[in-house]
Amino acid sequence: MAKYPDLATANADGLIHYWPMEETAGVVVEDVIGGWNGECVASAALTSGEFDATVVTTPAGKGRDVSANWGGNSATSNKICAIRLQTSPESSALPAITIRFRYFHRSHVYDTISGRQSTIFLLGESDDKGVLLDVYSGDVWAVAGTTDAGYTAFSDPFTAGQWHDVVIAGNATSTEIYVNGTQVFTMAGSSEFLIYNTAQNPDLSFIGAFKDAANEYLGVSLLDGIFQDFSIWNRKVTATEVTAMNTDGVAEPLVTSLNAITYDVEVDVEFPITAEFLAISNPVEVGFDFTFPLEVSVLGYQDWVAKLPPVEVQELYSLVITGSRNGLDDLVIGGISSWQATNQAGSRSAYLQAVIPGADQYMAEIDARQDGDLVIQKGYKLLSGETYFEEIMRAYFQNAQPTAGRFSRTLTVSGYRRGKPFSNGHRILKAVRSKTTQNGKRRVFCEIDLFLQPGMTVDALGETFQADFINYYVNENDKFCEVGER
């Protein structure tokens, strides 16, 4: 029996990223839980067929042979691939972590090419709370959070021609390294593990390679072997759990079923609709056309993000400028470069501002919708290729400020909206970056919750309070929100 029967069970156990490497061709290596996808890269300009050759059969199904195109000598070393992880879905540090992968070791590159080392993986920056496992001339260099064990930490545990289950599990108390279920090394603990790329240092996270600001990934490290899968938990697993995960050569994956779970959801809500009636959904406003001026919104939502195991491959944001008041269809603009907003209710106005790059192509359509609403939608692209969007918030379209660039105009649109009622409900804030208290009022910086609305109660790091306002900050390099009370 495998460790987890499906993705839902794995995610409930704290698995936040999982690369099963079940692709049959191509360069994309999908993270089926956290959306932190990887891409096969090499110094040489490889053909499509050479990239396809990295897909190989393993005891559990498929895997990626990073050295499939290498001839075993320095002349072809530029054809060794690595899996480069894309810009990270978040940048917050984890207080505890477990990294587990199944790896077939073919040979030591440093035995063939002088001066080279074998970097198993690097997550984040090795000198800034990242996690690194590296082998050179029989010794291991291990970094986990703020702990840098350096070389000669322990003897090289990788035997040529064998599969290895490797687990690194750490928290503030200690960090242990296991190979094939046996603990081989213990390091000091760390209260933070910053495994994600930062805006200042992107593209530093690799499976099968190392990169820093001064080196291309193949300049210092080459790995001759196969990865069957790679996993990350947001908690430290126990020694007993490590034993249970150890496949020890048995042909079974960490997660048996990668299929998404489908839910049939039906919402039946009735309202006493009268003139001037206004009810705001959480978060979607649904408008109805009547023969007299009446603005109606439906109160009710289904948290489908929570109900569907998180198998999204990409988070998406779009700006919608509604056209119904002008007798037009809605204008949907994807790829907005940045937006920010303050979502609040009662007597306080909500505010929304978005920046539209290359706006020339939209100017006529935007001008025609001056009486519309500005709507920010958040979406998820699932493994099946389907994309689902939900509305976060909206405001009246009141201002448009163009800025001339060298080749095209950028347009900043903004507006306010007042009279939104407070919402009921309870949400748990996720990926909390920080929490502060000033004059008894709490503020929390965390990931953007699609369904959180002003008036709901929230849980953050063991405390509960009412979300009186939500500030959103989204740009090309980062996205987060600030949730606070007044």
C-alpha positions in Angstrom: 0.0 0.0 0.0 1.3 3.4 -0.9 1.7 6.2 1.6 -1.4 8.1 0.3 -4.3 6.8 -1.7 -5.0 10.2 -3.4 -4.1 13.8 -3.5 -6.8 14.9 -1.0 -5.3 12.6 1.6 -1.8 13.8 0.9 -2.8 17.4 1.1 -4.6 16.9 4.4 -1.4 15.4 5.8 0.5 18.6 5.0 1.9 17.8 1.5 2.1 21.2 -0.2 4.2 20.4 -3.3 4.4 17.1 -5.2 6.1 16.4 -8.5 5.2 12.8 -9.5 7.0 13.2 -12.8 4.4 11.3 -14.7 4.7 13.3 -17.9 5.2 11.3 -21.1 7.2 13.9 -23.0 8.2 17.6 -23.1 10.0 19.8 -20.6 7.3 20.7 -18.1 7.4 18.9 -14.8 4.1 19.5 -12.9 3.6 20.1 -9.3 0.2 18.6 -8.9 -0.6 20.1 -5.5 1.1 23.5 -5.1 1.4 24.6 -8.8 5.2 25.2 -8.4 5.9 23.7 -11.8 9.4 22.8 -13.0 11.0 22.9 -16.5 13.8 20.7 -17.8 16.7 23.0 -18.9 20.2 22.4 -20.2 23.1 24.6 -21.2 23.0 23.1 -24.7 20.2 23.8 -27.2 18.6 20.4 -26.9 16.1 19.1 -29.5 12.5 18.2 -28.5 13.5 14.6 -28.9 16.4 15.0 -26.5 14.1 16.6 -23.9 11.6 13.8 -24.4 14.4 11.3 -23.8 14.6 12.5 -20.2 11.2 10.8 -19.6 12.0 7.2 -18.5 10.3 4.3 -16.9 10.9 3.7 -13.1 9.7 1.1 -10.7 6.7 3.3 -9.8 5.8 4.5 -13.2 7.8 7.3 -14.8 10.6 9.7 -13.9 13.1 12.2 -15.3 16.6 11.0 -16.3 18.6 14.3 -16.0 21.6 12.7 -17.8 19.8 10.9 -20.6 21.7 12.8 -23.2 25.1 12.8 -21.6 27.9 10.7 -23.1 29.8 10.3 -19.8 32.5 12.8 -20.7 33.2 16.6 -20.5 32.4 17.1 -24.2 28.7 16.3 -23.6 28.4 17.6 -20.1 26.3 20.6 -21.4 23.5 18.1 -22.3 22.8 17.1 -18.7 19.5 18.5 -17.8 18.2 20.0 -14.5 14.7 20.7 -13.3 14.4 24.5 -12.8 11.4 25.5 -10.7 9.4 28.5 -11.9 8.9 31.7 -10.1 7.5 30.6 -6.8 3.8 30.7 -5.8 4.7 32.5 -2.6 7.8 33.7 -0.7 6.9 33.1 2.9 9.2 31.0 5.1 8.0 27.7 6.6 8.5 27.0 10.3 8.9 23.3 9.6 9.6 21.3 6.6 10.0 17.8 5.1 11.5 17.1 1.7 11.4 13.6 0.3 12.5 12.2 -3.1 13.2 8.9 -4.7 16.4 9.0 -6.7 18.4 6.5 -8.8 22.1 7.1 -8.7 24.0 6.1 -11.8 27.5 7.5 -11.2 29.5 10.4 -9.6 30.2 13.1 -12.2 33.2 14.3 -10.2 34.9 10.9 -10.9 34.7 11.7 -14.6 35.0 15.5 -14.8 37.5 17.2 -12.5 36.2 20.0 -10.3 32.5 19.1 -10.7 30.2 18.2 -7.8 26.8 16.4 -7.6 24.0 18.7 -6.4 20.9 16.7 -5.6 18.7 19.8 -5.2 18.6 23.4 -4.1 15.4 25.1 -2.8 15.7 28.9 -2.3 19.0 30.4 -1.5 21.6 28.3 0.3 22.9 31.4 2.2 19.4 32.6 3.1 17.5 29.9 4.9 17.2 27.6 1.8 17.7 23.9 1.7 20.5 22.2 -0.2 22.0 18.7 -0.5 25.3 18.5 -2.4 27.9 15.8 -2.8 31.6 16.3 -3.7 34.5 13.8 -3.6 32.8 11.5 -1.1 31.6 14.2 1.3 28.2 15.9 1.7 27.3 19.5 2.1 23.9 20.0 3.7 22.1 23.3 4.4 18.7 23.5 6.0 17.2 26.9 7.0 19.8 28.8 9.0 21.9 25.7 9.6 24.9 25.2 7.3 26.6 21.9 8.0 29.2 22.5 5.3 31.2 19.8 3.5 32.3 16.6 5.3 29.0 16.7 7.2 28.7 13.0 6.6 29.8 10.4 4.1 28.3 10.2 0.6 25.3 7.9 1.0 24.6 7.3 -2.7 25.6 4.0 -4.2 25.9 3.7 -8.0 23.2 1.5 -9.6 20.7 1.8 -6.7 17.5 3.6 -5.9 17.4 5.8 -2.8 14.6 7.2 -0.7 15.9 10.4 0.8 14.1 12.4 3.5 15.1 15.8 5.1 12.9 16.7 8.0 13.4 19.8 10.1 12.0 22.3 12.6 13.3 24.6 15.2 14.5 21.7 17.4 16.6 19.8 14.8 16.9 18.6 11.2 17.4 14.9 10.4 18.5 13.3 7.1 17.3 9.8 6.3 18.4 7.5 3.4 16.3 4.4 2.8 14.6 4.8 6.1 17.8 5.1 8.2 18.9 8.3 9.8 22.3 9.2 8.6 22.8 12.7 10.0 21.4 15.2 12.4 21.8 19.0 12.2 20.8 21.9 14.3 17.2 23.1 13.9 15.9 26.3 12.2 12.8 28.3 12.9 12.6 29.3 9.2 13.0 27.4 5.9 12.8 29.9 3.0 12.6 27.4 0.1 10.9 29.7 -2.5 12.5 32.0 -5.0 12.5 35.7 -4.0 11.7 38.7 -6.2 15.4 39.8 -5.8 16.8 36.3 -6.6 14.5 34.4 -9.0 15.2 31.1 -10.6 17.5 29.8 -7.9 15.4 26.6 -7.0 16.5 23.5 -8.8 16.0 19.7 -8.6 19.2 18.2 -9.8 21.4 21.2 -9.8 22.8 24.3 -8.0 22.8 27.9 -9.0 23.9 31.1 -7.3 24.2 34.7 -8.5 27.7 34.0 -10.0 27.2 30.6 -11.6 25.1 29.0 -14.3 23.7 25.8 -12.9 25.9 23.5 -14.9 29.0 25.6 -14.1 29.4 24.0 -10.7 27.2 20.9 -10.6 26.2 17.9 -12.7 24.0 15.1 -11.6 24.0 11.7 -13.3 20.8 10.0 -12.2 17.0 9.7 -12.3 14.3 11.3 -10.1 11.2 9.3 -9.7 9.3 11.9 -7.6 9.9 14.9 -5.3 7.7 16.0 -2.4 7.5 18.8 0.2 5.5 19.0 3.4 4.9 22.0 5.6 5.6 20.0 8.7 8.3 17.8 10.1 7.4 14.1 9.7 8.3 11.7 12.4 10.9 8.9 12.2 8.0 6.4 12.2 6.5 8.1 9.2 9.8 8.1 7.4 9.9 4.3 7.8 6.4 4.1 6.4 7.4 6.2 3.3 10.5 4.2 2.6 9.7 2.1 -0.5 13.0 0.3 -0.4 12.8 -0.8 -4.0 9.1 -1.6 -4.0 7.4 -0.3 -7.2 4.9 2.1 -5.6 4.5 5.9 -5.8 4.0 8.2 -2.8 0.5 9.0 -4.0 -1.5 6.3 -5.7 -4.2 8.3 -7.5 -3.5 11.7 -9.0 -7.0 12.2 -10.2 -8.9 15.3 -9.2 -12.0 14.8 -7.0 -15.3 16.1 -8.5 -18.0 17.6 -6.4 -21.6 18.3 -7.4 -22.6 21.5 -5.7 -26.1 23.0 -5.6 -27.0 26.4 -4.1 -30.6 27.3 -3.5 -31.0 30.8 -2.0 -34.2 32.8 -1.9 -34.4 36.6 -1.0 -37.3 39.0 -0.5 -36.3 41.2 -3.4 -37.6 44.8 -3.2 -36.6 48.1 -4.7 -33.2 49.3 -3.4 -32.5 45.8 -2.1 -28.7 45.0 -2.1 -27.1 41.8 -1.0 -23.4 41.2 -1.7 -22.2 37.7 -2.4 -19.1 36.3 -0.9 -17.4 37.3 -3.1 -19.5 37.4 -6.2 -22.0 40.1 -7.1 -24.7 38.7 -9.4 -26.7 41.3 -11.2 -30.2 41.0 -12.6 -31.9 43.1 -15.3 -35.4 44.4 -14.5 -37.7 46.9 -16.2 -37.1 49.4 -13.3 -33.8 50.5 -11.7 -33.0 47.7 -9.3 -29.6 46.4 -8.4 -29.7 42.9 -7.0 -26.8 40.7 -5.8 -27.0 37.2 -4.4 -25.7 36.3 -1.0 -24.1 32.8 -1.0 -20.9 31.1 -2.0 -19.3 27.7 -2.3 -15.6 27.4 -1.4 -14.8 25.2 -4.3 -11.0 25.8 -3.9 -11.2 24.0 -0.5 -13.5 21.3 -1.8 -11.4 20.5 -4.7 -8.0 19.2 -3.6 -5.5 21.9 -4.5 -4.4 20.6 -7.9 -4.1 24.0 -9.6 -1.1 24.4 -11.8 -1.3 28.2 -11.9 -3.0 31.1 -10.2 -4.5 33.7 -12.5 -5.8 37.2 -12.1 -8.0 39.1 -14.5 -9.7 42.5 -14.6 -13.3 42.7 -15.8 -15.0 46.0 -16.8 -18.7 45.3 -16.9 -20.7 46.6 -19.9 -24.3 45.8 -19.0 -25.2 49.5 -18.0 -23.9 50.5 -21.5 -25.7 47.7 -23.3 -22.3 45.9 -23.9 -20.7 42.6 -23.0 -18.2 42.6 -20.2 -14.6 43.3 -21.2 -12.2 40.8 -19.7 -8.5 41.8 -19.5 -6.0 39.1 -18.5 -2.4 39.6 -17.5 -2.8 42.9 -15.6 0.6 43.9 -14.4 -0.5 44.9 -10.9 -3.5 45.8 -8.8 -4.2 46.8 -5.3 -7.4 47.2 -3.3 -9.0 47.9 0.0 -12.1 45.8 0.7 -14.2 47.1 3.5 -17.9 47.4 4.3 -20.5 49.5 6.1 -20.0 53.2 6.0 -16.5 52.9 4.6 -15.8 52.8 0.9 -14.0 49.9 -0.9 -11.3 51.0 -3.3 -9.8 49.2 -6.3 -7.0 50.2 -8.6 -5.5 48.2 -11.5 -2.7 48.8 -14.0 -3.3 47.7 -17.6 -0.1 47.3 -19.6 -0.3 47.8 -23.4 -3.7 49.5 -23.0 -3.9 50.9 -26.6 -5.6 47.8 -27.8 -8.4 48.2 -25.2 -8.9 52.0 -25.1 -12.0 52.1 -27.3 -13.7 49.3 -25.4 -12.7 50.8 -22.1 -14.1 54.2 -23.0 -17.4 52.6 -24.0 -17.8 51.2 -20.5 -17.4 54.3 -18.4 -20.6 53.4 -16.5 -19.4 49.9 -15.7 -17.8 48.2 -12.6 -14.2 47.3 -12.1 -14.0 43.6 -11.1 -11.0 41.7 -9.9 -11.2 37.9 -10.5 -8.9 35.2 -9.2 -8.7 32.0 -11.1 -7.0 28.6 -11.1 -5.9 26.6 -14.1 -6.3 22.9 -13.2 -4.3 19.9 -14.4 -7.1 19.1 -16.9 -6.6 22.5 -18.6 -9.8 23.9 -17.3 -9.7 27.4 -15.8 -12.1 28.6 -13.1 -12.5 32.2 -12.0 -14.3 33.8 -9.0 -14.7 37.4 -8.1 -12.7 38.9 -5.2 -14.2 42.4 -5.2 -15.5 45.2 -7.3 -15.8 49.0 -7.4 -17.4 51.6 -9.7 -15.3 52.6 -12.7 -14.6 56.2 -11.9 -11.1 57.1 -13.0 -8.7 56.3 -15.8 -5.2 57.7 -16.0 -3.0 56.9 -19.0 0.8 56.9 -18.9 2.7 57.1 -22.2 5.5 54.6 -22.6 8.1 54.2 -25.3 6.0 51.9 -27.4 2.5 51.8 -25.8 0.3 53.3 -23.1 -0.2 52.0 -19.7 -3.7 52.7 -18.2 -4.4 52.9 -14.5 -8.1 52.5 -13.7 -9.6 53.0 -10.2 -12.9 53.5 -8.4 -14.7 53.3 -5.1 -17.9 51.6 -3.8 -19.8 52.3 -0.6 -22.7 50.6 1.1 -21.4 47.0 1.0 -22.9 45.0 4.0 -20.7 43.1 6.3 -20.5 39.3 5.6 -20.8 36.4 8.0 -18.5 33.4 8.0 -15.2 32.1 9.3 -12.0 31.7 7.4 -8.5 30.4 8.4 -5.7 32.6 7.1 -3.1 30.6 5.2 0.7 31.2 4.5 0.9 33.8 7.2 3.9 36.0 6.8 3.6 38.1 9.9 1.2 39.2 12.5 1.4 42.5 14.5 -0.6 44.1 17.2 -0.8 47.9 17.7 -3.1 49.5 20.2 -4.8 46.2 20.6 -5.7 45.9 16.9 -4.3 42.9 15.0 -3.0 42.9 11.4 -1.9 39.8 9.5 0.0 39.5 6.2 -0.9 36.3 4.4 -1.9 34.7 1.1 -4.9 36.0 -0.7 -8.1 34.2 0.3 -10.5 34.2 -2.6 -13.6 34.0 -0.3 -12.6 36.2 2.6 -14.9 39.3 3.0 -15.1 42.1 5.5 -17.0 41.1 8.7 -16.0 37.5 8.7 -14.0 36.1 11.6 -10.5 34.8 10.9 -8.0 32.5 12.6 -4.3 33.5 12.4 -1.5 31.9 14.4 -3.9 30.8 17.2 -5.8 34.1 17.5 -9.4 34.9 16.2 -10.6 38.3 15.3 -13.0 40.1 12.9 -11.7 41.1 9.5 -12.7 44.7 9.3 -10.7 45.4 6.2 -8.6 43.5 3.6 -5.9 45.2 1.7 -4.6 43.4 -1.5 -1.2 43.9 -3.0 -0.5 42.1 -6.3 2.3 42.7 -8.8 4.5 40.7 -11.1 6.8 39.6 -8.3 4.6 39.1 -5.3 1.0 38.8 -4.2 -0.4 38.9 -0.6 -3.0 40.6 1.5 -3.2 42.4 4.8 -6.2 41.5 7.0 -6.9 43.8 10.0 -9.3 45.0 12.6 -10.2 48.5 13.6 
